[in-house]
Amino acid sequence: MAMTLKLFKFCLIYLLNFELTFTAKVLNVTGGFYEKNKVMESFVVKASETTGPKGCVLECMMYTDCNAVNFNMTRSYCELLDVARSDDETINNSNEVFFTNISDWTKDEDACWPNTCPPKTRCIVGYGNLQICIPF
């Protein structure tokens, strides 16, 4: 039992370390734009502190249920949203919050892009460019 737990911890630490290393190297996120001082009211898949606007977009690309983001510039706070803005939907004015649809963005292709994981999962790239889908 102790050996199994040690192996599990080793694998988990290895995968998380690899994910952090890999993510730091692949921030080539391009193509989209943020709408300044706009916010979309939608179900928040995940909210977190982040490294910046492109980091927020990259994080959204990892979640199958994420279609848009709100990014607060002053707090570096990211909200991953489940609904994207369509032509007939309006977004609200909000100081220092920026909004973007993920469909306007792209990144370098890897095991998680395009993201083919099932709904309600997060994709991480494992050793050897292996796709790992983790339920959230």
C-alpha positions in Angstrom: 0.0 0.0 0.0 2.8 2.4 0.9 4.6 1.7 -2.3 1.5 2.4 -4.3 1.0 5.7 -2.6 4.6 6.7 -3.2 4.3 5.8 -6.9 1.1 7.8 -7.1 2.7 10.9 -5.5 5.8 10.5 -7.8 3.5 10.4 -10.9 1.4 13.3 -9.8 4.4 15.5 -9.0 6.1 14.5 -12.3 3.0 15.3 -14.3 2.3 18.6 -12.5 6.0 19.6 -12.9 5.9 18.7 -16.6 2.7 20.7 -17.1 4.1 23.8 -15.4 7.3 23.5 -17.4 5.5 22.9 -20.7 3.0 25.7 -20.2 5.7 28.2 -19.4 7.4 27.3 -22.8 4.2 27.4 -24.9 2.7 30.8 -24.5 2.5 31.4 -28.2 -1.2 32.4 -28.1 -2.2 34.6 -31.0 -5.1 35.9 -33.2 -7.7 37.2 -30.8 -8.3 40.5 -29.0 -9.8 41.8 -25.8 -12.7 44.2 -25.7 -11.7 47.0 -23.2 -14.0 47.8 -20.2 -16.5 45.0 -21.1 -17.6 42.1 -19.0 -19.8 39.1 -19.9 -22.2 37.8 -17.3 -22.1 34.0 -17.5 -21.4 30.9 -15.5 -17.8 30.9 -14.3 -16.1 27.6 -15.0 -13.1 28.6 -13.0 -11.8 31.9 -11.5 -8.2 32.5 -10.5 -5.2 34.8 -10.3 -3.2 34.5 -13.5 0.0 35.8 -15.1 -1.7 38.0 -17.6 -4.3 38.3 -20.4 -2.7 35.7 -22.6 -2.2 33.3 -19.7 -6.0 33.7 -19.0 -6.7 32.7 -22.7 -4.3 29.8 -22.5 -6.0 28.5 -19.3 -9.4 28.7 -21.0 -8.1 26.7 -23.9 -7.3 23.8 -21.5 -10.9 23.5 -20.2 -13.5 22.0 -22.6 -16.3 24.0 -21.2 -14.6 27.4 -21.4 -15.6 29.5 -24.4 -14.8 33.1 -23.2 -12.9 35.0 -20.5 -13.2 38.1 -18.4 -9.8 39.5 -17.3 -9.5 42.1 -14.6 -6.3 44.1 -15.5 -5.8 45.7 -12.0 -6.2 42.5 -10.1 -4.8 40.1 -12.7 -7.9 38.1 -12.1 -9.2 35.7 -14.7 -12.8 34.3 -15.1 -13.2 31.3 -17.4 -16.8 31.5 -18.9 -18.9 28.7 -20.3 -20.8 30.9 -22.8 -19.3 32.8 -25.7 -20.7 36.1 -27.0 -22.9 35.8 -30.0 -23.9 38.6 -32.3 -27.3 39.2 -30.5 -25.9 39.1 -27.0 -24.7 42.2 -25.3 -21.9 42.6 -22.8 -21.9 45.1 -20.0 -19.5 48.1 -19.4 -17.1 47.5 -16.5 -14.0 49.5 -15.7 -10.7 47.7 -16.0 -12.3 44.3 -17.0 -11.6 43.0 -20.5 -13.6 40.4 -22.4 -12.7 38.0 -25.3 -14.2 34.9 -27.0 -11.8 32.0 -27.2 -12.9 31.1 -30.7 -10.9 34.1 -31.9 -7.6 32.8 -30.5 -5.2 30.0 -31.4 -2.0 28.5 -30.1 0.8 26.2 -31.2 -0.6 22.7 -31.8 0.0 20.1 -29.1 -1.8 17.2 -27.5 -4.3 19.7 -25.9 -4.9 22.0 -28.9 -7.3 21.6 -30.4 -8.8 20.3 -27.1 -10.6 17.0 -27.7 -11.2 16.0 -24.1 -14.8 15.3 -23.1 -17.0 17.9 -21.3 -16.2 18.9 -17.7 -12.5 18.1 -18.0 -9.2 19.9 -18.2 -6.6 18.9 -20.6 -2.9 18.7 -19.7 0.0 17.7 -21.8 1.8 14.7 -20.4 5.2 13.2 -21.1 5.7 12.5 -24.8 3.0 15.0 -25.8 0.3 12.7 -24.4 -3.2 14.1 -23.8 -4.5 13.7 -20.2 -8.1 14.7 -19.5 -8.7 15.4 -15.8 -12.3 15.9 -14.5 -13.0 19.1 -12.6 
